[in-house]
């Protein structure tokens, strides 16, 4: 039995994203030594080496629990289907992570710092501690979980946003450390770092392809179906990237502009 299994947690309505996800996964992690499980309601992921677990119509957390109950590995790397791998993954570092999980016994180890830790942890150079009350102390970002801790933590009716928001409120119930890799020095955008699993975070936002995904698709020759899933508009892009960073005065200007369409409307 392998110590680690990979779960790609998805749903049928995101099946248009699967091809891009697996094409990049197999390109940048061709030597992946761990079994990959694809979790969706009814559709099958027909990719070599991938085992599909169909759950039927269940809530996101219930789907995940259904899959976890069928996996024997004590640790699981939890991924979402729009975390598109953009650099070569390092299998040797994953074995180092497993040693940390076995020795330190955290609830989980976040392997991509979105967000990163807010405290130091012992004498670890590249690993830090996430406070229970830190924003998004519970996150769906790529992390290696102790499988039993994850099973016990799940509330079956929760969707992924509730898992993060409500889960962060009950993180203290884990009664185990929450660890995360640190953001690499000098890196402001995590995707520009060099982590064991560096990915675009994320490719889909509010049901639309992000502009960053479109750029990646052109670079990697990915076929994205913009008829099925539209690309975000420039307005949506700038709002997502900059709105919350603006001073209140400029937010008011932005709000005024948005409320006076079509004069200020930015199309794709």
Residue pairs with C-beta under 8 A, 6 or more apart in sequence:
1 72
1 73
2 33
2 34
2 35
2 73
3 73
3 74
3 75
3 98
3 102
4 34
4 73
4 75
4 76
4 77
4 94
4 98
4 144
5 34
5 35
5 36
5 37
5 71
5 72
5 73
5 75
5 76
5 77
6 32
6 34
6 35
6 36
6 37
6 76
6 77
6 79
7 37
7 39
7 64
7 67
7 68
7 71
7 76
7 77
7 78
7 79
8 21
8 36
8 37
8 38
8 39
8 45
8 50
8 79
8 80
8 81
9 39
9 60
9 63
9 64
9 67
9 78
9 79
9 80
9 81
9 140
10 17
10 18
10 38
10 39
10 40
10 80
10 81
11 40
11 41
11 60
11 63
12 40
12 41
12 42
12 43
14 81
14 82
14 204
15 40
15 43
16 224
16 225
16 228
16 229
17 81
17 82
17 203
17 204
17 229
18 38
18 45
18 81
19 222
19 223
20 84
20 203
20 213
20 217
20 220
20 222
20 223
20 224
21 81
21 82
21 83
21 84
22 45
22 47
22 50
23 220
23 222
24 84
24 85
24 86
24 220
24 222
25 32
25 36
25 85
26 47
27 85
27 220
28 85
28 86
28 87
28 88
28 89
29 85
29 88
29 89
29 91
29 197
31 91
32 89
32 91
33 91
34 77
34 94
35 49
35 51
35 73
36 49
36 50
36 51
37 50
37 51
37 52
37 53
37 67
37 71
38 44
38 45
38 47
38 50
38 51
38 52
38 53
39 52
39 53
39 55
39 63
39 64
39 66
39 67
40 52
40 53
40 54
40 55
41 54
41 55
41 56
41 57
41 58
41 63
42 54
42 56
43 54
44 52
44 54
45 52
53 66
53 67
53 70
55 62
55 63
55 66
55 67
58 66
58 156
59 156
59 157
59 158
59 159
60 158
60 159
60 160
60 163
61 154
61 155
61 156
61 157
61 158
61 159
61 162
61 163
62 154
62 156
62 157
64 78
64 150
64 154
65 151
65 154
65 156
68 76
68 147
68 150
68 151
69 151
71 147
73 147
74 146
74 147
74 148
75 98
75 101
75 144
75 145
75 146
75 147
76 144
76 145
76 147
76 150
77 94
77 111
77 142
77 143
77 144
77 145
78 140
78 142
78 143
78 144
78 145
78 150
79 142
80 140
80 160
80 202
82 200
82 202
82 203
82 204
82 213
83 141
83 142
83 199
83 200
83 201
83 202
83 203
84 199
84 200
84 203
84 213
84 216
85 197
85 198
85 199
86 191
86 198
86 199
86 200
86 216
87 194
87 195
87 198
89 196
89 197
89 198
90 196
90 197
93 196
94 144
94 196
97 109
97 111
97 144
97 196
98 144
100 106
100 109
100 124
100 127
100 179
101 109
101 144
101 146
104 177
104 179
105 146
105 176
105 177
106 146
106 176
106 177
106 178
106 179
107 145
107 146
107 149
107 150
107 153
107 174
107 176
107 177
107 178
108 143
108 144
108 145
108 146
108 149
108 150
108 178
108 179
109 127
109 143
109 144
109 179
109 180
109 181
110 116
110 130
110 139
110 141
110 142
110 143
110 178
110 179
110 180
110 181
111 142
111 143
111 144
111 181
111 195
111 196
111 197
112 141
112 142
112 181
112 190
112 195
112 197
112 198
112 199
112 201
113 180
113 181
113 182
113 183
113 190
113 193
113 195
114 139
114 141
114 190
114 201
115 134
115 135
115 136
115 139
115 180
116 128
116 180
116 181
116 182
116 183
117 127
117 128
117 129
117 130
117 179
117 180
117 181
117 182
118 128
118 129
118 130
118 131
118 134
119 128
119 129
119 130
119 131
120 128
120 129
121 127
121 128
121 129
121 177
121 179
126 181
126 182
127 179
127 180
127 181
127 182
128 179
128 180
128 181
128 182
129 177
129 178
129 179
129 180
130 137
130 178
130 179
130 180
131 137
132 171
132 172
132 174
132 178
133 171
133 172
134 168
135 168
136 164
136 168
137 168
137 171
137 178
138 153
138 163
138 164
138 167
138 168
138 170
138 171
138 178
139 164
139 168
140 160
140 163
140 164
141 201
142 197
142 199
143 180
146 176
149 174
149 176
153 167
153 170
153 173
153 174
154 163
155 162
155 163
155 166
158 166
158 167
171 178
181 195
181 196
183 190
183 193
184 193
184 194
184 195
187 193
190 198
190 201
191 198
191 199
191 200
191 201
200 210
200 212
200 213
200 216
202 210
203 209
203 210
203 212
203 213
203 216
204 210
204 213
204 229
205 232
205 236
205 240
206 232
206 236
207 229
208 229
208 230
208 231
208 232
208 236
209 224
209 226
209 229
209 230
209 231
209 232
210 232
210 237
210 240
211 231
211 232
211 234
211 237
213 224
214 224
214 231
216 222
217 223
217 224
231 268
232 240
232 268
233 266
233 267
233 268
234 266
234 267
234 268
235 258
235 265
235 266
235 267
238 266
239 254
243 251
243 254
246 254
257 263
257 264
258 264
